[in-house]
Amino acid sequence: MPLFKKIIIGILSLLVVGLTLIGVLSIARGTPLEVVTTFDASGKPPSVGDGLFASTMELYAATPIIPGNTVEVLNNGVETYPRIWADLRGAKRTITVQSYYSEPGAMADTLAMYLSERARSGVRVLMMLDGLGSQTMPDEWIAGLKASGVRFAWLRPVHWYSLHKANNRSHVRLVVVDGRVGYTGGFGIADKWLGSGRSLEEWRDTNVRFTGPAVMQLQGAFAAAWAEATGELLVGDVFFPDERFQPTGVTDAGLIYAVPTTGSSNAERFMALSIASARRRLYISNSYFVPDDDFRRLLTGAAKRGVDVRILTAGDQTDVKTTLHAGRKRYEELLAGGVRVYEYLPTMSHSKTFVIDGLWTTIGSLNFDNRSLAFNNESNLMILDERVGAKMDSVFLADLAFAKEIDLTEFRKRGVGSRIMEWGAHMLSRML
C-alpha cells in the first residue's frame, strides 16, 4: 500500500477514534461539584431556617424564592387529577401543558377532551410533549387536538440528524391555567398515574398545585421550551398577566428550572446545598436513586453529624430494573455511613421529593441520578414553609409503613447473581 494511502487511513482512523471518544464522554459526563465549603467561624453552611440559606439558594439555583404563594401537596392520581380537571374546566384565557411521558389511554383521552373543549371556547391552549418520552402517542390523538384549536408542538423529536441531541431530554411536567394556577411533580399522561398509589397498577407519586408569584416562573419554563420547539417566544399579558405578582398566600416558594450545562448544574447545586444545610432531619423520596460518589459523601456526612437521613426509593416494582440495581450497589456505603434506606413495596414509587428539618421542601420531576442532574431539563417547586414541611414529614412517614427497611447485615448476604447485576448497572450509572 502506498505511503500516502497509509497516512490517509491513519488520519481517518484517529479521527474516528477521537469522535467516538468525544461521543462516549458526552453521554457519560457528570457534574464537577464535590464538596460544600464555608469559611464562616461556625464551619457550617447556613441551616434551612437561617435567612442566609434562602438568599444563597437563590444564587445557586438561579431563581428567586418569593413570598405570597399558596401550596397544596397532592398525593397520587386520586388527589391530583380531579384538581387539574377542575382548573382546566375553569380556564378563561390560557392553558399551557408540558409532559415528558405520555401514552394512549383513558387519562390521555380525558385530558384531550378538556383541552379541546376549552380551545373551542376561545381559550388559547398550548401543549408540548417530549419527542422521546411521548413518542407512542397516536397521530390521530394529536390531530384531534389540533382540529379543536389546540396548538401542539413536539420538543426535541428524535431524528437521525438530531441524534446528537437525543441524550438531553425535557423531563418537565407542568400545567399552568390562566397564568395563575400551576402544577408540577412526577405525574404523566398515562393511566398508571391514576389511583391511590397503594396497589400494583397505581403508581405512587407526589405533585403540587400552587398559586401566586411562583406560577410565573413555571410559565417561564414552559415559554423557554416552547421557544426551542417552535421558534416562537411568548410575551405579553395573555400568558403573563399583569397581576401575576400579587400574593395569594403566605408561603415562600420558587420554581427551579434545571438545565444542563458543561459545569455544575443548578440542579446539582440545589441538591448539594440542601443536604449540607440539614441539621435534624432529611427525608428523601426518589424513584431513581443513584447518587454519585460526591453525593454519597454528602449524605453520609449529614448522618455522621447527627441528621436523621432516610431514603425511600423504588423496590422490585420499579419500571427500570437497571436503575434499581445501580442504586443497590450504593446501599452498603450509605447504610454503613448511618443513612437509612427503604424500598417501597406495593407498586412503583415515582415521587421526587425531599423535606429538610420540617421546613425546606421540594416537589417536582428531579430524580437523584446523573441523568436528571447533568442531562435533563427538570422542574421542581422549592418551598420554605413549616406547614408544608409538616405535611411532607407526615406523608413520608406514612409511606414507610408500606416499605421495607434495608438491613445492612442482611443485605450483605445477597447472592453473587445480585452483585453481578449491581456491578453491571453501576458501570452504566452515568447514563441512567
DADA-V644979 format. One record per residue. N is the residue number from 0. RES is the residue in one letter. PHI is phi in radians with two decimals (none if undefined). Layout:
n=N res=RES phi=PHI
n=N res=RES phi=PHI
This chain:
n=0 res=M phi=none
n=1 res=P phi=-1.02
n=2 res=L phi=-1.02
n=3 res=F phi=-1.04
n=4 res=K phi=-1.14
n=5 res=K phi=-1.09
n=6 res=I phi=-1.12
n=7 res=I phi=-1.09
n=8 res=I phi=-1.09
n=9 res=G phi=-1.11
n=10 res=I phi=-1.12
n=11 res=L phi=-1.11
n=12 res=S phi=-1.13
n=13 res=L phi=-1.10
n=14 res=L phi=-1.11
n=15 res=V phi=-1.10
n=16 res=V phi=-1.10
n=17 res=G phi=-1.11
n=18 res=L phi=-1.15
n=19 res=T phi=-1.11
n=20 res=L phi=-1.11
n=21 res=I phi=-1.06
n=22 res=G phi=-1.09
n=23 res=V phi=-1.11
n=24 res=L phi=-1.13
n=25 res=S phi=-1.24
n=26 res=I phi=-1.65
n=27 res=A phi=-2.27
n=28 res=R phi=-1.31
n=29 res=G phi=-1.96
n=30 res=T phi=-2.10
n=31 res=P phi=-1.53
n=32 res=L phi=-1.15
n=33 res=E phi=-2.07
n=34 res=V phi=-2.66
n=35 res=V phi=-1.83
n=36 res=T phi=-2.11
n=37 res=T phi=-2.30
n=38 res=F phi=-1.83
n=39 res=D phi=-1.16
n=40 res=A phi=-1.06
n=41 res=S phi=-1.23
n=42 res=G phi=1.31
n=43 res=K phi=-2.16
n=44 res=P phi=-1.12
n=45 res=P phi=-1.09
n=46 res=S phi=-1.26
n=47 res=V phi=-1.14
n=48 res=G phi=-1.54
n=49 res=D phi=-1.46
n=50 res=G phi=-1.04
n=51 res=L phi=-1.17
n=52 res=F phi=-1.06
n=53 res=A phi=-1.09
n=54 res=S phi=-1.18
n=55 res=T phi=-1.19
n=56 res=M phi=-1.08
n=57 res=E phi=-1.00
n=58 res=L phi=-1.20
n=59 res=Y phi=-1.39
n=60 res=A phi=-1.54
n=61 res=A phi=1.05
n=62 res=T phi=-2.76
n=63 res=P phi=-1.34
n=64 res=I phi=-1.79
n=65 res=I phi=-1.93
n=66 res=P phi=-1.32
n=67 res=G phi=1.66
n=68 res=N phi=-1.83
n=69 res=T phi=-1.96
n=70 res=V phi=-2.34
n=71 res=E phi=-2.11
n=72 res=V phi=-1.43
n=73 res=L phi=-2.10
n=74 res=N phi=-1.71
n=75 res=N phi=1.18
n=76 res=G phi=-1.12
n=77 res=V phi=-1.09
n=78 res=E phi=-1.69
n=79 res=T phi=-1.42
n=80 res=Y phi=-1.25
n=81 res=P phi=-1.01
n=82 res=R phi=-1.21
n=83 res=I phi=-1.11
n=84 res=W phi=-1.06
n=85 res=A phi=-1.11
n=86 res=D phi=-1.19
n=87 res=L phi=-1.11
n=88 res=R phi=-1.06
n=89 res=G phi=-1.59
n=90 res=A phi=-1.09
n=91 res=K phi=-1.95
n=92 res=R phi=-2.17
n=93 res=T phi=-2.51
n=94 res=I phi=-2.41
n=95 res=T phi=-2.16
n=96 res=V phi=-2.34
n=97 res=Q phi=-2.39
n=98 res=S phi=-2.53
n=99 res=Y phi=-1.39
n=100 res=Y phi=-1.90
n=101 res=S phi=-2.56
n=102 res=E phi=-2.64
n=103 res=P phi=-1.09
n=104 res=G phi=2.72
n=105 res=A phi=-1.09
n=106 res=M phi=-1.05
n=107 res=A phi=-1.09
n=108 res=D phi=-1.17
n=109 res=T phi=-1.14
n=110 res=L phi=-1.05
n=111 res=A phi=-1.07
n=112 res=M phi=-1.08
n=113 res=Y phi=-1.19
n=114 res=L phi=-1.13
n=115 res=S phi=-1.14
n=116 res=E phi=-1.11
n=117 res=R phi=-1.19
n=118 res=A phi=-1.10
n=119 res=R phi=-1.16
n=120 res=S phi=-1.54
n=121 res=G phi=1.75
n=122 res=V phi=-1.32
n=123 res=R phi=-1.38
n=124 res=V phi=-2.03
n=125 res=L phi=-2.08
n=126 res=M phi=-2.30
n=127 res=M phi=-2.41
n=128 res=L phi=-2.13
n=129 res=D phi=-1.20
n=130 res=G phi=-1.19
n=131 res=L phi=-1.75
n=132 res=G phi=-1.19
n=133 res=S phi=-2.05
n=134 res=Q phi=-1.21
n=135 res=T phi=-1.46
n=136 res=M phi=-1.18
n=137 res=P phi=-1.18
n=138 res=D phi=-1.04
n=139 res=E phi=-1.19
n=140 res=W phi=-1.13
n=141 res=I phi=-1.18
n=142 res=A phi=-1.07
n=143 res=G phi=-1.11
n=144 res=L phi=-1.09
n=145 res=K phi=-1.09
n=146 res=A phi=-1.10
n=147 res=S phi=-1.48
n=148 res=G phi=1.90
n=149 res=V phi=-1.25
n=150 res=R phi=-1.55
n=151 res=F phi=-2.08
n=152 res=A phi=-2.51
n=153 res=W phi=-1.57
n=154 res=L phi=-1.79
n=155 res=R phi=0.95
n=156 res=P phi=-1.06
n=157 res=V phi=-1.64
n=158 res=H phi=-2.27
n=159 res=W phi=-1.06
n=160 res=Y phi=-1.49
n=161 res=S phi=-2.15
n=162 res=L phi=-1.11
n=163 res=H phi=-1.18
n=164 res=K phi=-1.78
n=165 res=A phi=-1.11
n=166 res=N phi=-1.34
n=167 res=N phi=-1.78
n=168 res=R phi=-1.88
n=169 res=S phi=-1.74
n=170 res=H phi=-1.57
n=171 res=V phi=-1.16
n=172 res=R phi=-2.22
n=173 res=L phi=-2.72
n=174 res=V phi=-2.37
n=175 res=V phi=-2.25
n=176 res=V phi=-2.01
n=177 res=D phi=1.00
n=178 res=G phi=1.18
n=179 res=R phi=-2.16
n=180 res=V phi=-2.17
n=181 res=G phi=-2.21
n=182 res=Y phi=-2.31
n=183 res=T phi=-2.59
n=184 res=G phi=2.60
n=185 res=G phi=-1.77
n=186 res=F phi=-1.15
n=187 res=G phi=-2.40
n=188 res=I phi=-1.78
n=189 res=A phi=-2.84
n=190 res=D phi=-1.14
n=191 res=K phi=-1.18
n=192 res=W phi=-1.52
n=193 res=L phi=-1.37
n=194 res=G phi=1.81
n=195 res=S phi=-1.79
n=196 res=G phi=1.30
n=197 res=R phi=-2.05
n=198 res=S phi=-2.20
n=199 res=L phi=-0.96
n=200 res=E phi=-1.57
n=201 res=E phi=-2.12
n=202 res=W phi=-1.13
n=203 res=R phi=-1.52
n=204 res=D phi=-2.63
n=205 res=T phi=-2.22
n=206 res=N phi=-2.27
n=207 res=V phi=-2.51
n=208 res=R phi=-1.93
n=209 res=F phi=-2.57
n=210 res=T phi=-2.26
n=211 res=G phi=1.89
n=212 res=P phi=-1.03
n=213 res=A phi=-1.13
n=214 res=V phi=-1.08
n=215 res=M phi=-1.14
n=216 res=Q phi=-1.18
n=217 res=L phi=-1.17
n=218 res=Q phi=-1.10
n=219 res=G phi=-1.13
n=220 res=A phi=-1.09
n=221 res=F phi=-1.09
n=222 res=A phi=-1.08
n=223 res=A phi=-1.11
n=224 res=A phi=-1.22
n=225 res=W phi=-1.10
n=226 res=A phi=-1.09
n=227 res=E phi=-1.12
n=228 res=A phi=-1.33
n=229 res=T phi=-2.10
n=230 res=G phi=1.40
n=231 res=E phi=-1.95
n=232 res=L phi=-1.71
n=233 res=L phi=-1.42
n=234 res=V phi=-2.46
n=235 res=G phi=1.77
n=236 res=D phi=-1.23
n=237 res=V phi=-1.12
n=238 res=F phi=-1.64
n=239 res=F phi=-2.21
n=240 res=P phi=-1.08
n=241 res=D phi=-1.02
n=242 res=E phi=-1.49
n=243 res=R phi=-1.05
n=244 res=F phi=-1.65
n=245 res=Q phi=-1.27
n=246 res=P phi=-1.19
n=247 res=T phi=-2.09
n=248 res=G phi=-2.85
n=249 res=V phi=-2.16
n=250 res=T phi=-1.64
n=251 res=D phi=-1.43
n=252 res=A phi=-2.69
n=253 res=G phi=-2.68
n=254 res=L phi=-1.76
n=255 res=I phi=-1.54
n=256 res=Y phi=-1.77
n=257 res=A phi=-1.41
n=258 res=V phi=-2.31
n=259 res=P phi=-1.24
n=260 res=T phi=-2.71
n=261 res=T phi=-1.37
n=262 res=G phi=-1.85
n=263 res=S phi=-1.17
n=264 res=S phi=-1.52
n=265 res=N phi=-1.14
n=266 res=A phi=-1.14
n=267 res=E phi=-1.15
n=268 res=R phi=-1.13
n=269 res=F phi=-1.03
n=270 res=M phi=-1.18
n=271 res=A phi=-1.16
n=272 res=L phi=-1.13
n=273 res=S phi=-1.09
n=274 res=I phi=-1.11
n=275 res=A phi=-1.15
n=276 res=S phi=-1.61
n=277 res=A phi=-1.23
n=278 res=R phi=-2.10
n=279 res=R phi=-2.14
n=280 res=R phi=-2.37
n=281 res=L phi=-2.44
n=282 res=Y phi=-1.90
n=283 res=I phi=-1.99
n=284 res=S phi=-1.95
n=285 res=N phi=-2.64
n=286 res=S phi=-1.26
n=287 res=Y phi=-2.12
n=288 res=F phi=-1.81
n=289 res=V phi=-2.37
n=290 res=P phi=-1.22
n=291 res=D phi=-1.37
n=292 res=D phi=-0.98
n=293 res=D phi=-1.19
n=294 res=F phi=-1.23
n=295 res=R phi=-1.14
n=296 res=R phi=-1.15
n=297 res=L phi=-1.11
n=298 res=L phi=-1.19
n=299 res=T phi=-1.21
n=300 res=G phi=-1.09
n=301 res=A phi=-1.10
n=302 res=A phi=-1.08
n=303 res=K phi=-1.22
n=304 res=R phi=-1.61
n=305 res=G phi=1.76
n=306 res=V phi=-1.36
n=307 res=D phi=-1.39
n=308 res=V phi=-1.73
n=309 res=R phi=-2.28
n=310 res=I phi=-2.07
n=311 res=L phi=-2.02
n=312 res=T phi=-2.34
n=313 res=A phi=-1.23
n=314 res=G phi=-1.89
n=315 res=D phi=-1.14
n=316 res=Q phi=-1.50
n=317 res=T phi=-1.05
n=318 res=D phi=-1.58
n=319 res=V phi=-2.25
n=320 res=K phi=-1.15
n=321 res=T phi=-1.06
n=322 res=T phi=-1.15
n=323 res=L phi=-1.02
n=324 res=H phi=-1.17
n=325 res=A phi=-1.12
n=326 res=G phi=-1.13
n=327 res=R phi=-1.11
n=328 res=K phi=-1.04
n=329 res=R phi=-1.69
n=330 res=Y phi=-1.08
n=331 res=E phi=-1.02
n=332 res=E phi=-1.09
n=333 res=L phi=-1.17
n=334 res=L phi=-1.11
n=335 res=A phi=-1.11
n=336 res=G phi=-1.55
n=337 res=G phi=1.72
n=338 res=V phi=-1.46
n=339 res=R phi=-1.69
n=340 res=V phi=-2.14
n=341 res=Y phi=-2.25
n=342 res=E phi=-2.05
n=343 res=Y phi=-1.33
n=344 res=L phi=-1.71
n=345 res=P phi=-1.14
n=346 res=T phi=-2.82
n=347 res=M phi=-1.18
n=348 res=S phi=-1.66
n=349 res=H phi=-1.99
n=350 res=S phi=-1.15
n=351 res=K phi=-2.29
n=352 res=T phi=-2.44
n=353 res=F phi=-2.58
n=354 res=V phi=-2.41
n=355 res=I phi=-2.12
n=356 res=D phi=0.94
n=357 res=G phi=1.10
n=358 res=L phi=-2.36
n=359 res=W phi=-1.81
n=360 res=T phi=-2.24
n=361 res=T phi=-2.38
n=362 res=I phi=-2.43
n=363 res=G phi=3.06
n=364 res=S phi=-1.89
n=365 res=L phi=-1.34
n=366 res=N phi=-1.51
n=367 res=F phi=-1.66
n=368 res=D phi=-2.52
n=369 res=N phi=-1.15
n=370 res=R phi=-1.05
n=371 res=S phi=-1.21
n=372 res=L phi=-1.35
n=373 res=A phi=-1.99
n=374 res=F phi=-2.04
n=375 res=N phi=-1.65
n=376 res=N phi=-1.45
n=377 res=E phi=-2.41
n=378 res=S phi=-2.29
n=379 res=N phi=-2.36
n=380 res=L phi=-1.49
n=381 res=M phi=-1.73
n=382 res=I phi=-2.32
n=383 res=L phi=-1.99
n=384 res=D phi=-2.85
n=385 res=E phi=-1.19
n=386 res=R phi=-1.11
n=387 res=V phi=-1.15
n=388 res=G phi=-1.05
n=389 res=A phi=-1.11
n=390 res=K phi=-1.07
n=391 res=M phi=-1.19
n=392 res=D phi=-1.02
n=393 res=S phi=-1.19
n=394 res=V phi=-1.11
n=395 res=F phi=-1.09
n=396 res=L phi=-1.15
n=397 res=A phi=-1.15
n=398 res=D phi=-1.16
n=399 res=L phi=-1.10
n=400 res=A phi=-1.16
n=401 res=F phi=-1.95
n=402 res=A phi=-2.23
n=403 res=K phi=-1.89
n=404 res=E phi=-1.38
n=405 res=I phi=-1.45
n=406 res=D phi=-1.64
n=407 res=L phi=-1.06
n=408 res=T phi=-1.07
n=409 res=E phi=-1.15
n=410 res=F phi=-1.13
n=411 res=R phi=-1.17
n=412 res=K phi=-1.54
n=413 res=R phi=-1.06
n=414 res=G phi=-1.34
n=415 res=V phi=-1.10
n=416 res=G phi=-1.03
n=417 res=S phi=-1.13
n=418 res=R phi=-1.15
n=419 res=I phi=-1.15
n=420 res=M phi=-1.12
n=421 res=E phi=-1.12
n=422 res=W phi=-1.12
n=423 res=G phi=-1.08
n=424 res=A phi=-1.16
n=425 res=H phi=-1.04
n=426 res=M phi=-1.14
n=427 res=L phi=-1.77
n=428 res=S phi=-1.10
n=429 res=R phi=-1.13
n=430 res=M phi=-1.79
n=431 res=L phi=-1.51
